[in-house]
Each structure stands twice: as C-alpha cells, then as structure tokens.
Amino acid sequence: MNRLLLAVLCLGISSQAFALGAAESSLGLADKAFTELSGFKLKNPLRRFDARTGLPAAGVVKVKGTSKYVTLRGFVSVSGTAFVSNQTGYVFITVSGDTQLSDNSGHYVNGFVTVTDTSGYYVNGSYVSGWPRPSGMVTLYQNGRYLGTIRVDGNIPVSGYNSGGWIRVSGSGWVEGSGWINVEEPQTP
C-alpha cells in the first residue's frame, strides 16, 4: 500500500514538473514572437480616442446649447381597400393617409407625412369597421441639418361596406408623437 501511494505521488510530481517546463518554454516562445514584432510599423497608425465619447481625442467637436422636447400633431384622413373572396371571412386591410404636422407652438412642419397601418378585419355581411393604428416616422431638418426623428401614431376609427367582396374603409382622426431633437449649434474648439 505504501509503495502504491509513493508511486502515485511520484507520478503526480513528475507530471507537474513536466507541465511547468512546457509552460516556461511557451512563455519563452511568446517573448520571442513579441520581440520580433518590435520592428513592425502600422500602415494606418491607431489614433487616441476619448474614453467618454469614443471620438478622436484631437479635434473633438464641442456642442453649445441643449436638446428640445417636441410634440408633433396632425389631423389625418385614412382609407384602404381589400378583397375578400367569400362574403364572410377575415381580411387584412392597409389604410394610409397624408398629414401636415404642427409642433407645440403651432408652427407647421414643412412637407406631408404618410402614416400607414395593416390590420385584420372580420367581414360578416355588408358593414365593416375597425380601429387601425396608423403610424409614421418623421425626420426633422433645419437649414439642411438633421435635428432628429420622431414617431407619430394614432388610433383612428374606420368603417366601410362590402360590395361584391371589395371592401373599402375610411376614417379620420389625430396622429401625435413626442421626442427629443437637437437644437444646438456645433462649434470647433
């Protein structure tokens, strides 16, 4: 029993010594490889970055001013058409419409915005109704400079009739959305 225990201990010690020798030789090879890299030159040298912003440390753009919270709102009429093969069933109808939005102070945003929604409607008989949620993304610019993007959406009642399988629904209501936009002017240091 003592001899068996002694043999196991000797095996364990010799395997650890072998592993230690392998580790030391690996470290020597790694040191040699890094020494050979000392003459290596980067084609495009790395630039220092500012840890807070991730921007290059030299030439960081400083910003003057603050952001502004804006609410956009507009009245829209939406409509859509679909076909249901039999007079009863479930059909998806895409409704869309264009609106001109105004901000908190009543100033209109230039251009029209299209809002859309695809919802399911159950058709049983000639009358069809539902509550689609049309939405759209509004990208705002001022003097060619990007200010931000705001999502507008609404919950608008629509209704219509089934005429030979063709269904047309329409309705009107408000779409609205809020978000932060950049109103600051960048300045170089």
Backbone as a chain_set.jsonl record, in Angstrom:
{"seq": "MNRLLLAVLCLGISSQAFALGAAESSLGLADKAFTELSGFKLKNPLRRFDARTGLPAAGVVKVKGTSKYVTLRGFVSVSGTAFVSNQTGYVFITVSGDTQLSDNSGHYVNGFVTVTDTSGYYVNGSYVSGWPRPSGMVTLYQNGRYLGTIRVDGNIPVSGYNSGGWIRVSGSGWVEGSGWINVEEPQTP", "coords": {"N": [[0.819, -1.186, 0.0], [1.915, 1.26, 0.834], [3.918, 1.486, -1.056], [2.419, 1.763, -3.4], [1.131, 4.203, -2.936], [3.388, 5.871, -2.83], [4.293, 5.617, -5.478], [2.175, 6.822, -6.901], [2.375, 9.455, -5.914], [4.908, 10.164, -6.889], [4.418, 10.06, -9.642], [2.504, 12.135, -9.851], [4.036, 14.382, -9.074], [6.048, 14.377, -11.026], [4.505, 14.808, -13.351], [3.57, 17.378, -12.887], [5.951, 18.786, -12.894], [6.729, 18.392, -15.529], [4.637, 19.785, -16.828], [5.14, 22.359, -15.882], [7.603, 22.864, -17.063], [6.817, 22.886, -19.764], [5.157, 25.114, -19.77], [7.002, 27.123, -19.167], [8.588, 27.018, -21.467], [6.695, 27.791, -23.375], [6.228, 30.411, -22.61], [8.711, 31.492, -23.228], [8.714, 31.24, -26.039], [6.595, 32.956, -26.682], [7.629, 35.406, -25.786], [9.736, 35.725, -27.552], [8.33, 35.959, -29.98], [6.942, 38.412, -29.615], [9.101, 40.12, -29.413], [10.085, 40.045, -32.004], [8.097, 41.46, -33.278], [8.631, 44.101, -32.754], [9.812, 45.649, -34.747], [7.767, 46.074, -36.495], [5.658, 48.177, -38.407], [2.696, 50.087, -38.412], [0.452, 50.447, -41.124], [-1.686, 52.247, -41.164], [-1.623, 54.233, -38.592], [-2.864, 53.821, -35.229], [-5.323, 55.928, -33.71], [-5.648, 58.059, -30.838], [-8.407, 57.782, -28.639], [-11.143, 59.49, -27.077], [-12.24, 58.409, -24.041], [-14.758, 58.903, -22.986], [-16.508, 59.718, -25.027], [-15.86, 58.285, -27.308], [-14.855, 59.445, -29.527], [-12.236, 60.733, -31.674], [-9.475, 61.997, -29.831], [-8.124, 64.33, -30.577], [-9.399, 67.233, -32.015], [-12.068, 67.08, -31.119], [-15.512, 67.684, -31.358], [-17.175, 70.286, -29.856], [-20.261, 70.97, -28.267], [-22.723, 73.441, -28.179], [-25.488, 74.545, -26.323], [-28.778, 73.035, -25.896], [-30.871, 70.072, -25.964], [-34.213, 69.736, -27.266], [-37.536, 69.073, -26.293], [-40.099, 67.931, -28.247], [-43.457, 67.974, -29.395], [-45.341, 66.597, -31.929], [-48.206, 66.971, -33.985], [-51.056, 66.057, -35.901], [-53.944, 66.173, -38.067], [-55.539, 63.562, -39.79], [-56.868, 61.898, -42.653], [-57.659, 58.622, -43.385], [-57.671, 55.787, -45.604], [-58.531, 52.632, -47.133], [-58.435, 49.676, -49.227], [-59.588, 46.364, -49.864], [-59.907, 42.883, -50.891], [-62.195, 40.305, -50.319], [-62.675, 36.916, -50.798], [-64.921, 35.195, -50.332], [-68.127, 36.108, -49.021], [-67.986, 36.234, -46.291], [-65.53, 36.378, -43.787], [-62.075, 36.688, -42.724], [-60.068, 39.477, -43.248], [-57.155, 41.297, -44.252], [-56.511, 44.716, -44.181], [-54.869, 47.48, -45.53], [-54.515, 50.688, -44.441], [-53.974, 54.108, -45.239], [-52.752, 57.512, -45.153], [-52.12, 61.035, -45.683], [-50.65, 63.718, -43.856], [-50.165, 67.025, -42.529], [-47.997, 68.108, -40.109], [-47.938, 69.86, -36.951], [-45.986, 71.66, -34.504], [-45.433, 72.038, -30.887], [-45.805, 74.796, -30.544], [-47.529, 75.493, -32.548], [-46.471, 75.87, -35.073], [-46.15, 74.823, -38.412], [-44.719, 71.826, -39.723], [-42.597, 71.559, -42.486], [-43.744, 70.015, -45.466], [-45.5, 66.887, -46.147], [-46.528, 64.058, -44.215], [-46.714, 60.559, -44.449], [-48.844, 58.207, -43.024], [-49.367, 54.822, -42.069], [-51.101, 51.648, -41.671], [-51.604, 48.168, -41.208], [-54.204, 46.102, -40.609], [-56.268, 43.467, -39.256], [-59.586, 42.574, -40.232], [-62.843, 41.455, -39.513], [-65.179, 40.19, -41.691], [-68.557, 40.078, -42.03], [-71.308, 40.089, -43.57], [-72.477, 43.23, -44.898], [-71.43, 45.538, -43.677], [-68.442, 46.953, -42.405], [-66.061, 47.547, -39.848], [-63.476, 49.069, -37.797], [-60.483, 49.69, -35.767], [-57.78, 50.927, -36.715], [-54.217, 51.527, -36.19], [-52.571, 53.818, -37.381], [-49.22, 54.796, -38.252], [-46.124, 56.635, -38.473], [-42.752, 57.63, -39.332], [-41.091, 60.606, -38.629], [-38.688, 62.637, -39.921], [-36.724, 65.278, -38.963], [-35.36, 68.325, -40.169], [-33.306, 71.266, -40.194], [-32.364, 73.994, -41.973], [-30.922, 72.261, -43.63], [-29.647, 70.663, -41.784], [-29.638, 67.77, -39.789], [-32.03, 67.184, -37.272], [-33.437, 65.312, -35.732], [-35.474, 62.308, -35.251], [-38.87, 61.496, -35.043], [-41.511, 59.44, -33.946], [-44.834, 59.229, -34.997], [-48.171, 58.392, -34.164], [-51.542, 57.061, -34.169], [-54.936, 56.278, -33.13], [-57.439, 55.417, -34.911], [-60.844, 55.5, -35.797], [-62.34, 53.511, -38.317], [-64.613, 52.781, -40.993], [-66.721, 50.969, -43.318], [-68.071, 49.495, -46.345], [-68.962, 46.278, -47.673], [-68.85, 45.401, -50.935], [-69.703, 43.231, -53.144], [-67.506, 41.645, -52.415], [-65.413, 43.424, -52.5], [-63.929, 45.6, -50.288], [-64.03, 48.697, -48.805], [-62.652, 50.914, -46.579], [-62.739, 53.834, -44.496], [-61.729, 56.716, -42.591], [-61.138, 59.26, -40.065], [-58.876, 61.117, -37.962], [-56.647, 61.984, -35.231], [-53.073, 62.021, -35.293], [-50.136, 61.682, -33.325], [-46.988, 62.453, -31.765], [-44.031, 62.419, -29.707], [-40.741, 63.602, -28.855], [-37.134, 63.981, -28.424], [-35.187, 66.514, -29.911], [-32.232, 67.77, -31.542], [-31.091, 70.957, -30.951], [-28.877, 72.394, -30.804], [-25.922, 74.237, -31.795], [-23.047, 73.15, -33.397], [-19.625, 73.755, -32.449], [-16.225, 74.325, -33.245], [-13.275, 73.559, -31.345]], "CA": [[0.0, 0.0, 0.0], [2.81, 2.407, 0.902], [4.617, 1.585, -2.339], [1.455, 2.278, -4.375], [0.965, 5.619, -2.63], [4.621, 6.529, -3.227], [4.321, 5.648, -6.949], [1.195, 7.826, -7.336], [2.947, 10.763, -5.599], [5.994, 10.429, -7.834], [3.782, 10.347, -10.931], [1.899, 13.469, -9.765], [5.089, 15.402, -9.03], [6.734, 14.44, -12.32], [3.622, 15.408, -14.365], [3.532, 18.82, -12.64], [7.237, 19.328, -13.335], [6.67, 18.417, -16.994], [3.734, 20.875, -17.208], [5.827, 23.613, -15.594], [8.607, 23.037, -18.112], [6.106, 23.248, -21.002], [4.688, 26.493, -19.617], [8.157, 28.014, -19.286], [9.007, 27.088, -22.87], [5.678, 28.572, -24.085], [6.477, 31.82, -22.314], [9.893, 31.884, -23.986], [8.314, 31.4, -27.441], [5.765, 34.165, -26.778], [8.521, 36.547, -25.639], [10.481, 35.838, -28.808], [7.408, 36.446, -31.014], [6.687, 39.832, -29.391], [10.339, 40.839, -29.711], [10.173, 40.161, -33.458], [7.102, 42.443, -33.718], [9.034, 45.464, -32.417], [10.138, 46.395, -35.962], [6.564, 46.168, -37.323], [5.067, 49.518, -38.475], [1.323, 50.084, -38.899], [0.214, 51.239, -42.322], [-2.542, 53.335, -40.683], [-1.429, 54.216, -37.146], [-4.055, 53.973, -34.399], [-5.495, 57.247, -33.106], [-6.156, 58.06, -29.469], [-9.822, 58.092, -28.541], [-11.64, 59.981, -25.805], [-12.973, 57.292, -23.454], [-16.138, 59.26, -22.664], [-17.334, 59.889, -26.212], [-15.475, 57.383, -28.386], [-14.404, 60.263, -30.645], [-10.802, 61.002, -31.606], [-9.172, 62.996, -28.809], [-7.778, 65.58, -31.245], [-10.48, 67.734, -32.861], [-13.384, 66.729, -30.619], [-16.466, 68.765, -31.586], [-17.905, 70.675, -28.656], [-21.627, 71.357, -28.615], [-23.275, 74.521, -27.365], [-26.937, 74.521, -26.314], [-29.432, 71.863, -25.317], [-31.889, 69.421, -26.782], [-35.556, 70.278, -27.045], [-38.591, 68.062, -26.352], [-41.092, 68.435, -29.188], [-44.635, 67.165, -29.685], [-45.891, 66.837, -33.267], [-49.603, 66.531, -34.037], [-51.719, 66.372, -37.158], [-55.216, 65.516, -38.376], [-55.343, 62.769, -40.998], [-57.93, 61.034, -43.179], [-57.064, 57.391, -43.901], [-58.578, 54.892, -46.312], [-57.904, 51.438, -47.672], [-59.298, 48.768, -49.971], [-59.145, 44.969, -49.897], [-60.884, 41.965, -51.481], [-62.439, 39.041, -49.607], [-63.228, 36.049, -51.848], [-66.313, 34.886, -50.0], [-68.753, 37.258, -48.38], [-67.703, 36.194, -44.868], [-64.163, 35.942, -43.526], [-61.121, 37.593, -42.109], [-59.268, 40.103, -44.299], [-56.232, 42.346, -43.823], [-56.66, 45.938, -44.966], [-53.879, 48.515, -45.26], [-55.04, 52.05, -44.569], [-52.916, 55.12, -45.21], [-53.163, 58.885, -45.4], [-51.081, 62.056, -45.549], [-50.999, 64.819, -42.963], [-49.145, 68.019, -42.229], [-47.888, 68.155, -38.654], [-47.512, 71.113, -36.314], [-45.285, 71.422, -33.24], [-46.072, 72.553, -29.665], [-46.162, 76.213, -30.647], [-48.458, 75.696, -33.659], [-45.776, 76.026, -36.353], [-46.254, 73.62, -39.239], [-43.508, 71.211, -40.249], [-42.663, 71.561, -43.948], [-43.977, 68.73, -46.116], [-46.524, 66.0, -45.628], [-46.071, 62.785, -43.669], [-47.637, 59.457, -44.704], [-48.998, 57.229, -41.944], [-50.0, 53.597, -42.565], [-51.323, 50.535, -40.755], [-52.274, 46.991, -41.757], [-54.93, 45.436, -39.525], [-57.238, 42.452, -39.655], [-60.995, 42.906, -40.046], [-63.748, 40.33, -39.752], [-66.266, 40.601, -42.58], [-69.755, 39.24, -41.942], [-72.358, 40.972, -44.059], [-72.025, 44.32, -45.75], [-70.793, 46.622, -42.925], [-67.127, 46.612, -41.838], [-65.493, 48.636, -39.051], [-62.31, 48.712, -37.003], [-59.675, 50.753, -35.173], [-56.356, 50.796, -37.05], [-53.277, 52.418, -35.504], [-51.59, 54.276, -38.372], [-48.034, 55.435, -37.693], [-45.09, 57.03, -39.42], [-41.539, 58.229, -38.767], [-40.888, 61.961, -39.121], [-37.302, 63.08, -39.796], [-36.732, 66.739, -38.952], [-34.141, 69.026, -40.574], [-33.377, 72.728, -40.183], [-31.277, 74.513, -42.812], [-30.145, 71.125, -44.125], [-29.007, 69.944, -40.681], [-30.511, 66.784, -39.144], [-32.379, 67.506, -35.889], [-33.895, 64.117, -35.025], [-36.587, 61.554, -35.828], [-39.948, 61.295, -34.074], [-42.572, 58.551, -34.418], [-46.197, 59.681, -34.719], [-49.179, 57.354, -34.398], [-52.884, 57.374, -33.696], [-55.912, 55.194, -33.037], [-58.465, 56.1, -35.692], [-61.954, 54.623, -36.189], [-62.676, 53.447, -39.744], [-65.757, 51.923, -41.312], [-66.983, 50.896, -44.745], [-69.034, 48.497, -46.787], [-68.552, 45.18, -48.526], [-69.622, 45.451, -52.171], [-69.274, 42.15, -54.034], [-66.2, 41.16, -51.984], [-64.498, 44.561, -52.369], [-64.186, 46.313, -49.048], [-63.32, 49.979, -48.704], [-62.877, 51.552, -45.282], [-62.137, 55.157, -44.359], [-61.984, 57.385, -41.326], [-60.206, 60.36, -39.802], [-58.551, 61.343, -36.558], [-55.377, 62.639, -34.945], [-51.836, 61.291, -35.007], [-49.296, 62.514, -32.458], [-45.769, 61.832, -31.266], [-43.12, 63.325, -28.999], [-39.359, 63.153, -28.749], [-36.078, 64.976, -28.27], [-34.445, 66.88, -31.102], [-31.028, 68.565, -31.274], [-31.225, 72.345, -31.387], [-27.604, 73.061, -30.558], [-25.031, 74.551, -32.912], [-21.692, 72.658, -33.1], [-18.528, 74.715, -32.57], [-14.919, 73.67, -33.135], [-12.549, 74.102, -30.187]], "C": [[0.868, 1.257, 0.0], [3.531, 2.603, -0.424], [3.692, 2.166, -3.411], [1.254, 3.78, -4.189], [2.203, 6.412, -3.067], [4.723, 6.653, -4.754], [3.368, 6.711, -7.485], [1.739, 9.224, -7.071], [4.056, 11.129, -6.571], [5.441, 10.773, -9.208], [3.197, 11.754, -10.942], [2.937, 14.568, -9.794], [5.78, 15.516, -10.381], [5.844, 15.056, -13.399], [3.525, 16.921, -14.167], [4.829, 19.476, -13.082], [7.277, 19.405, -14.851], [5.806, 19.582, -17.479], [4.401, 22.23, -16.969], [6.891, 23.903, -16.649], [7.97, 23.45, -19.427], [5.632, 24.694, -20.942], [5.844, 27.472, -19.766], [8.623, 28.128, -20.725], [7.996, 27.872, -23.699], [5.883, 30.059, -23.853], [7.681, 32.33, -23.095], [9.571, 32.117, -25.452], [7.495, 32.675, -27.636], [6.628, 35.416, -26.693], [9.296, 36.788, -26.928], [9.593, 36.42, -29.919], [7.132, 37.939, -30.849], [7.923, 40.674, -29.674], [10.484, 41.047, -31.208], [9.196, 41.208, -33.992], [7.55, 43.878, -33.484], [9.376, 46.289, -33.65], [8.936, 46.601, -36.868], [5.979, 47.578, -37.257], [3.651, 49.389, -39.034], [1.201, 50.95, -40.13], [-0.637, 52.462, -41.97], [-2.436, 53.356, -39.162], [-2.738, 54.453, -36.394], [-4.1, 55.374, -33.813], [-5.967, 57.08, -31.672], [-7.628, 58.426, -29.486], [-10.147, 58.594, -27.151], [-12.539, 58.889, -25.228], [-14.437, 57.63, -23.186], [-17.02, 59.29, -23.9], [-17.028, 58.906, -27.317], [-15.022, 58.136, -29.618], [-12.896, 60.447, -30.568], [-10.516, 62.145, -30.642], [-8.81, 64.34, -29.436], [-8.95, 65.993, -32.121], [-11.866, 67.314, -32.407], [-14.303, 67.93, -30.813], [-17.2, 69.049, -30.295], [-19.259, 71.227, -29.085], [-22.119, 72.406, -27.639], [-24.795, 74.425, -27.44], [-27.475, 73.238, -25.707], [-30.37, 71.234, -26.324], [-33.256, 69.973, -26.398], [-36.567, 69.146, -27.202], [-39.74, 68.625, -27.18], [-42.24, 67.443, -29.318], [-45.155, 67.572, -31.049], [-47.286, 66.239, -33.333], [-50.209, 66.925, -35.37], [-53.003, 65.585, -37.344], [-55.067, 64.805, -39.71], [-56.621, 62.007, -41.354], [-57.255, 59.825, -43.805], [-58.125, 56.582, -44.625], [-57.79, 53.701, -46.835], [-58.924, 50.53, -48.319], [-58.709, 47.367, -49.926], [-60.25, 44.128, -50.529], [-60.978, 40.716, -50.623], [-63.197, 38.134, -50.564], [-64.646, 35.591, -51.549], [-66.858, 36.032, -49.165], [-68.525, 37.31, -46.866], [-66.271, 35.722, -44.68], [-63.324, 37.033, -42.906], [-60.239, 38.158, -43.209], [-58.347, 41.164, -43.682], [-56.358, 43.533, -44.772], [-55.574, 46.918, -44.538], [-54.538, 49.867, -45.491], [-53.855, 53.009, -44.507], [-53.51, 56.492, -45.501], [-52.002, 59.831, -45.175], [-51.573, 63.169, -44.637], [-49.837, 65.792, -42.868], [-49.161, 68.22, -40.725], [-47.507, 69.545, -38.167], [-46.866, 70.775, -34.976], [-46.053, 72.058, -32.082], [-46.563, 73.982, -29.816], [-47.074, 76.515, -31.832], [-47.797, 75.911, -35.0], [-45.831, 74.715, -37.131], [-44.882, 73.147, -39.697], [-43.65, 71.181, -41.761], [-42.885, 70.158, -44.482], [-45.055, 67.912, -45.427], [-45.891, 64.694, -45.174], [-47.135, 61.735, -43.962], [-47.652, 58.52, -43.512], [-49.752, 56.03, -42.49], [-50.207, 52.599, -41.43], [-51.995, 49.402, -41.525], [-52.884, 46.238, -40.593], [-55.89, 44.409, -40.102], [-58.653, 42.88, -39.318], [-61.816, 41.653, -40.315], [-64.935, 40.84, -40.557], [-67.407, 39.596, -42.444], [-70.938, 40.128, -42.313], [-71.75, 42.119, -44.839], [-71.256, 45.413, -44.999], [-69.483, 46.132, -42.29], [-66.63, 47.814, -41.036], [-64.296, 48.125, -38.257], [-61.582, 49.935, -36.489], [-58.202, 50.546, -35.52], [-55.522, 51.814, -36.27], [-52.219, 52.884, -36.507], [-50.424, 55.003, -37.709], [-47.058, 55.779, -38.807], [-43.915, 57.644, -38.684], [-41.312, 59.583, -39.44], [-39.436, 62.355, -38.86], [-37.272, 64.591, -39.96], [-35.36, 67.298, -39.301], [-34.375, 70.522, -40.408], [-32.141, 73.244, -40.9], [-30.343, 73.393, -43.272], [-29.461, 70.31, -43.044], [-30.021, 69.037, -39.995], [-30.742, 67.154, -37.684], [-32.787, 66.271, -35.081], [-35.048, 63.456, -35.762], [-37.6, 61.274, -34.732], [-41.01, 60.396, -34.717], [-43.918, 59.157, -34.026], [-47.139, 58.514, -34.982], [-50.508, 57.781, -33.805], [-53.726, 56.122, -33.621], [-57.2, 55.744, -33.644], [-59.596, 55.129, -36.054], [-62.184, 54.686, -37.702], [-63.883, 52.536, -39.924], [-65.969, 51.941, -42.818], [-67.947, 49.767, -45.051], [-68.378, 47.47, -47.69], [-69.452, 45.205, -49.758], [-69.063, 44.398, -53.125], [-67.891, 41.612, -53.68], [-65.167, 42.276, -51.869], [-64.897, 45.365, -51.147], [-63.361, 47.59, -49.061], [-63.693, 50.583, -47.361], [-62.19, 52.905, -45.285], [-62.511, 55.741, -43.01], [-60.977, 58.496, -41.129], [-60.011, 60.531, -38.308], [-57.173, 61.962, -36.444], [-54.248, 61.623, -34.811], [-50.935, 62.236, -34.235], [-48.067, 61.73, -32.037], [-44.868, 62.861, -30.641], [-41.721, 62.734, -28.972], [-38.406, 64.312, -28.631], [-35.43, 65.24, -29.617], [-33.256, 67.743, -30.708], [-31.225, 69.97, -31.81], [-29.931, 73.109, -31.191], [-26.826, 73.28, -31.844], [-23.634, 74.045, -32.58], [-20.657, 73.755, -33.301], [-17.229, 73.931, -32.455], [-14.139, 74.318, -32.004], [-11.555, 75.179, -30.577]], "O": [[0.598, 2.205, -0.738], [3.736, 3.733, -0.869], [4.127, 2.968, -4.237], [1.212, 4.535, -5.16], [2.073, 7.507, -3.616], [5.186, 7.673, -5.264], [3.711, 7.427, -8.425], [1.584, 10.105, -7.916], [4.138, 12.27, -7.025], [5.944, 11.682, -9.868], [3.362, 12.489, -11.916], [2.747, 15.582, -10.464], [6.07, 16.621, -10.838], [6.349, 15.755, -14.278], [3.411, 17.67, -15.138], [4.817, 20.597, -13.59], [7.799, 20.37, -15.408], [6.178, 20.286, -18.418], [4.241, 23.148, -17.773], [7.059, 25.046, -17.075], [8.526, 24.286, -20.141], [5.695, 25.417, -21.936], [5.704, 28.518, -20.401], [9.013, 29.209, -21.166], [8.39, 28.558, -24.641], [5.735, 30.869, -24.768], [7.679, 33.465, -23.571], [10.074, 33.064, -26.058], [7.669, 33.388, -28.625], [6.405, 36.378, -27.427], [9.484, 37.932, -27.341], [10.037, 37.263, -30.7], [7.09, 38.665, -31.843], [7.81, 41.813, -30.126], [10.951, 42.098, -31.647], [9.439, 41.787, -35.051], [6.899, 44.8, -33.977], [9.247, 47.513, -33.617], [9.063, 47.241, -37.912], [5.818, 48.124, -36.166], [3.426, 48.672, -40.009], [1.763, 52.043, -40.195], [-0.352, 53.573, -42.416], [-3.104, 52.563, -38.499], [-3.609, 55.19, -36.858], [-3.068, 55.946, -33.462], [-6.606, 56.086, -31.33], [-8.05, 59.284, -30.262], [-9.524, 58.191, -26.169], [-13.507, 58.488, -25.874], [-15.277, 56.73, -23.162], [-18.189, 58.914, -23.817], [-17.865, 58.705, -28.196], [-14.82, 57.522, -30.666], [-12.326, 60.325, -29.484], [-11.23, 63.148, -30.635], [-9.154, 65.386, -28.885], [-9.449, 65.18, -32.899], [-12.767, 67.199, -33.238], [-13.936, 69.058, -30.482], [-17.787, 68.145, -29.701], [-19.383, 71.868, -30.129], [-21.952, 72.275, -26.426], [-25.339, 74.238, -28.528], [-26.743, 72.461, -25.094], [-30.629, 71.788, -27.392], [-33.426, 70.592, -25.348], [-36.47, 68.35, -28.135], [-40.291, 69.676, -26.851], [-42.029, 66.231, -29.349], [-45.384, 68.755, -31.302], [-47.534, 65.151, -32.813], [-49.915, 67.993, -35.906], [-53.137, 64.468, -36.844], [-54.53, 65.374, -40.66], [-57.35, 61.539, -40.481], [-56.379, 59.973, -44.657], [-59.313, 56.669, -44.315], [-56.566, 53.744, -46.963], [-60.115, 50.592, -48.016], [-57.49, 47.194, -49.947], [-61.381, 44.588, -50.687], [-59.96, 40.136, -50.243], [-64.241, 38.521, -51.09], [-65.492, 35.601, -52.442], [-66.086, 36.844, -48.656], [-68.834, 38.316, -46.228], [-65.837, 34.774, -45.335], [-63.793, 38.131, -42.609], [-59.712, 37.401, -44.024], [-58.713, 41.837, -42.719], [-56.317, 43.382, -45.993], [-55.376, 47.162, -43.348], [-55.045, 50.158, -46.574], [-52.867, 52.757, -43.817], [-54.618, 56.613, -46.023], [-51.01, 59.465, -44.545], [-52.753, 63.52, -44.641], [-48.682, 65.432, -43.096], [-50.212, 68.471, -40.135], [-46.844, 70.307, -38.87], [-47.156, 69.736, -34.384], [-47.167, 72.552, -32.257], [-47.612, 74.344, -29.282], [-47.365, 77.681, -32.097], [-48.496, 76.119, -35.992], [-45.59, 73.64, -36.581], [-44.004, 73.948, -40.015], [-44.708, 70.817, -42.273], [-42.271, 69.208, -43.996], [-45.463, 68.192, -44.3], [-44.851, 64.28, -45.687], [-48.323, 61.98, -43.753], [-46.6, 58.087, -43.041], [-50.677, 56.19, -43.287], [-49.579, 52.691, -40.375], [-52.845, 49.64, -42.383], [-52.173, 45.788, -39.694], [-56.272, 44.471, -41.271], [-58.905, 43.47, -38.267], [-61.518, 40.886, -41.23], [-65.609, 41.791, -40.162], [-67.234, 38.408, -42.712], [-71.494, 40.829, -41.467], [-70.648, 42.006, -45.375], [-70.495, 46.151, -45.624], [-69.425, 45.044, -41.717], [-66.757, 48.957, -41.476], [-64.122, 46.921, -38.069], [-61.994, 51.069, -36.733], [-57.448, 50.035, -34.692], [-56.035, 52.813, -35.765], [-51.089, 52.395, -36.483], [-50.607, 55.731, -36.734], [-47.159, 55.278, -39.927], [-44.054, 58.12, -37.558], [-41.337, 59.691, -40.666], [-39.002, 62.402, -37.709], [-37.735, 65.124, -40.968], [-34.335, 66.825, -38.81], [-35.512, 70.988, -40.475], [-31.013, 72.97, -40.492], [-29.124, 73.562, -43.297], [-28.758, 69.35, -43.358], [-31.124, 69.468, -39.658], [-29.793, 67.407, -36.942], [-32.513, 66.194, -33.883], [-35.538, 63.972, -36.766], [-37.239, 60.866, -33.629], [-41.36, 60.571, -35.884], [-44.123, 59.55, -32.878], [-46.93, 57.738, -35.915], [-50.585, 58.741, -33.038], [-53.286, 55.038, -34.001], [-57.958, 56.448, -32.978], [-59.328, 54.043, -36.566], [-62.219, 55.766, -38.292], [-64.136, 51.643, -39.115], [-65.46, 52.821, -43.513], [-68.55, 49.169, -44.16], [-67.389, 47.743, -48.371], [-70.668, 45.048, -49.647], [-68.079, 44.638, -53.824], [-67.168, 41.162, -54.57], [-64.144, 42.096, -51.208], [-66.052, 45.76, -50.992], [-62.153, 47.567, -49.298], [-64.869, 50.748, -47.037], [-61.193, 53.108, -45.977], [-63.477, 55.319, -42.375], [-60.061, 58.658, -41.934], [-60.858, 60.147, -37.501], [-56.598, 62.411, -37.435], [-54.435, 60.523, -34.292], [-50.959, 63.446, -34.456], [-48.095, 60.501, -31.96], [-44.923, 64.04, -30.991], [-41.543, 61.519, -29.055], [-38.799, 65.475, -28.724], [-35.155, 64.31, -30.376], [-33.271, 68.377, -29.653], [-31.496, 70.152, -32.997], [-29.882, 74.324, -31.387], [-27.042, 72.599, -32.846], [-23.069, 74.465, -31.57], [-20.785, 74.583, -34.202], [-17.133, 72.988, -31.67], [-14.32, 75.504, -31.73], [-10.871, 75.729, -29.715]]}, "num_chains": 1, "name": "protein.A"}
